[in-house]
Amino acid sequence: MRLRIGDVEVEYEVVLRPTRYVTIRVNPNGSLTVVSPVEGVDEILKRKARWIRRQLAVVEEGKRLASQGFPLFGRFYKPVRCERTGVEGESLCYSSLRALENFIRNSLKERIGEIVEDVSGVLGVRPRKVFIRVMRTRWGSCSGRGNVAINLAAAALPFDLLHYLVTHEVAHLISPRHDGEFWSAVAKLHPDYREKRGVLKVWWVVVHVHELWREVLG
């Protein structure tokens, strides 16, 4: 289904569920997914027009960045099929998709290890284990057992955003909720966390509209 919101026409699908509230999700491709107890949601979308336009602006910025190349730790490379896998100048060479995934995973693991040491030294808490996983809806998580998981897609992020992401998850060892104690811990290392939360939304689009990254993430 399609609906014109201001000067923009958007495509949307309605997922019917017996929910109490209507939830709107703007997907990386610019379409909307609306979870609703009823089919007729046009008026609701029109009332949310300003919010939707802001989210669509995030999508457009993400697409613009993704057009610059394959993002890896904040830099954009030209992906090239080669016999060996690794960064060579402005190119990201890879012999196979599996080899590329392993290269990204190992590089991310090394950087996360360094960041965990830094963050743990400041916050005074340390995760039991750190996992790198493909995650469909989030950048990371922290379990009740004290384990932290970071999305493989985080390898696309510039260092300061990756550092914030790891800080965010480690801080959940102090408080599992996003309460004052949690954000106070995060602010010790990232006083600009509000801004970085917004920038992460742009980078989520960057990764999920880039064809090769989508292949890596399966």
C-alpha positions in Angstrom: 0.0 0.0 0.0 1.1 3.6 -0.6 0.3 6.9 1.0 1.3 10.4 0.3 2.7 12.2 3.3 3.3 15.9 2.5 5.4 15.8 -0.7 6.6 12.2 -0.1 4.9 9.0 -1.2 5.7 6.1 1.1 5.1 2.4 0.8 3.8 0.6 3.8 2.5 -2.8 5.0 0.2 -3.5 7.9 0.9 -6.4 10.2 -2.3 -7.2 12.0 -1.7 -8.2 15.7 -4.0 -7.8 18.7 -1.8 -5.0 20.1 -3.0 -2.2 22.3 -1.1 0.5 20.4 -0.1 1.0 16.7 3.7 0.8 16.1 5.4 2.3 13.1 8.8 1.1 11.9 10.7 2.9 9.1 12.8 0.3 7.3 16.2 0.9 5.9 14.8 1.0 2.3 12.4 3.8 3.3 9.2 1.7 3.5 7.0 1.5 6.6 5.9 -1.5 8.6 2.9 -0.8 10.7 1.9 -3.2 13.5 -1.8 -2.6 14.3 -4.9 -4.3 15.6 -6.8 -2.8 12.6 -6.1 -2.4 8.9 -7.1 1.2 8.5 -4.0 3.2 9.6 -3.9 6.1 7.0 -5.1 8.7 9.5 -2.6 7.5 12.1 0.2 7.8 9.6 -0.8 11.3 8.6 -0.8 12.4 12.3 2.7 11.0 12.6 3.8 12.7 9.4 6.5 14.9 11.0 8.1 12.0 12.8 8.0 9.9 9.6 9.6 12.6 7.6 12.4 12.9 10.1 13.0 9.1 9.9 13.0 9.2 6.1 15.7 11.9 6.3 17.8 9.4 8.3 17.2 6.8 5.6 18.3 9.2 2.8 21.5 10.1 4.7 22.2 6.4 5.2 21.8 5.8 1.5 24.1 8.7 0.6 26.8 7.3 2.8 26.4 3.7 1.6 26.8 4.9 -2.0 30.4 5.9 -1.1 31.6 2.3 -0.9 31.8 -0.7 1.5 31.9 0.7 5.1 34.5 -0.8 7.4 35.4 0.9 10.7 34.2 4.2 9.4 36.1 4.2 6.1 34.6 3.4 2.7 36.4 1.0 0.4 35.9 -0.3 -3.1 35.2 -4.1 -2.8 37.3 -6.1 -5.2 37.5 -9.9 -5.8 41.1 -11.0 -5.2 43.1 -14.1 -4.2 43.8 -12.6 -0.7 41.4 -11.0 1.7 42.2 -7.7 3.3 42.5 -4.0 2.9 44.8 -2.8 0.2 44.9 1.0 -0.1 41.4 2.2 -1.0 40.2 -1.3 -1.9 38.8 -4.1 0.2 39.9 -7.4 -1.4 38.2 -10.6 -0.7 38.5 -14.1 -2.2 35.1 -15.3 -1.1 32.1 -14.2 1.0 33.2 -16.5 3.8 36.7 -15.2 3.8 35.4 -11.6 3.9 33.1 -12.5 6.9 36.0 -14.1 8.8 38.2 -11.1 8.1 35.6 -8.7 9.4 34.8 -10.9 12.4 38.4 -11.2 13.4 39.1 -7.5 12.9 36.0 -6.6 15.0 36.9 -9.0 17.7 40.4 -7.4 18.1 39.0 -3.9 18.3 36.2 -4.9 20.7 38.8 -6.5 23.0 40.7 -3.3 23.2 37.6 -1.2 23.9 36.3 -3.6 26.6 39.7 -3.1 28.4 39.3 0.6 28.2 35.6 0.7 29.3 36.0 -1.8 32.1 38.9 0.2 33.5 36.6 3.2 33.8 33.3 1.6 34.8 34.8 -1.0 37.1 32.7 -3.9 35.5 33.7 -6.5 33.0 31.6 -8.9 30.9 32.0 -12.6 31.5 32.2 -13.2 27.7 31.9 -11.2 24.6 30.2 -12.7 21.5 30.0 -11.4 17.9 26.7 -12.3 16.3 24.5 -11.4 13.4 21.6 -9.6 14.9 18.5 -8.6 13.0 17.1 -5.7 15.0 19.8 -4.4 17.3 23.5 -3.4 17.5 24.2 -5.3 20.7 22.8 -6.9 23.9 23.8 -7.7 27.4 22.5 -10.9 29.1 21.5 -11.4 32.7 24.5 -13.7 33.0 26.8 -10.9 32.2 27.6 -11.7 28.6 27.8 -9.0 26.0 26.9 -9.6 22.3 27.9 -7.2 19.5 26.4 -7.3 16.1 28.8 -8.2 13.3 27.5 -5.2 11.5 29.2 -3.0 14.1 32.4 -3.5 12.1 31.1 -0.8 9.7 31.1 1.9 12.4 33.7 4.6 13.0 35.7 4.0 16.1 33.9 6.5 18.3 30.5 4.9 17.6 31.9 1.4 18.1 33.4 2.6 21.4 30.0 4.0 22.4 28.2 0.8 21.4 30.5 -1.3 23.6 30.2 1.2 26.4 26.4 1.0 26.2 26.4 -2.8 26.5 29.0 -3.0 29.3 27.1 -0.3 31.2 24.2 -2.7 31.4 26.2 -4.7 33.8 25.7 -1.7 36.2 22.0 -1.4 35.4 20.0 -3.6 33.1 17.5 -0.8 32.5 18.0 2.5 30.6 17.6 4.5 33.9 19.6 7.3 35.4 22.3 5.1 36.9 22.8 3.5 33.4 23.1 6.8 31.5 25.4 8.2 34.2 27.7 5.3 33.6 27.6 5.8 29.8 28.2 9.5 30.2 31.5 8.9 31.9 32.9 7.9 28.6 30.4 9.4 26.2 28.8 12.6 27.5 27.4 13.1 23.9 25.6 9.8 24.0 22.3 11.3 22.9 23.9 12.5 19.6 25.6 9.2 19.0 22.3 7.3 19.5 20.9 9.3 16.6 24.0 8.7 14.4 23.7 5.0 15.0 20.3 5.1 13.3 22.0 6.5 10.2 24.6 3.7 10.2 22.0 1.0 10.6 20.7 2.2 7.3 24.2 2.4 5.8 24.8 -1.3 6.5 21.4 -2.6 5.6 21.1 -0.9 2.2 24.7 -1.9 1.1 24.4 -5.0 -1.1 27.6 -6.6 0.0 27.0 -6.0 3.7 23.6 -7.6 3.3 25.3 -10.7 1.8 27.8 -10.8 4.6 25.0 -10.7 7.2 23.1 -13.4 5.4 
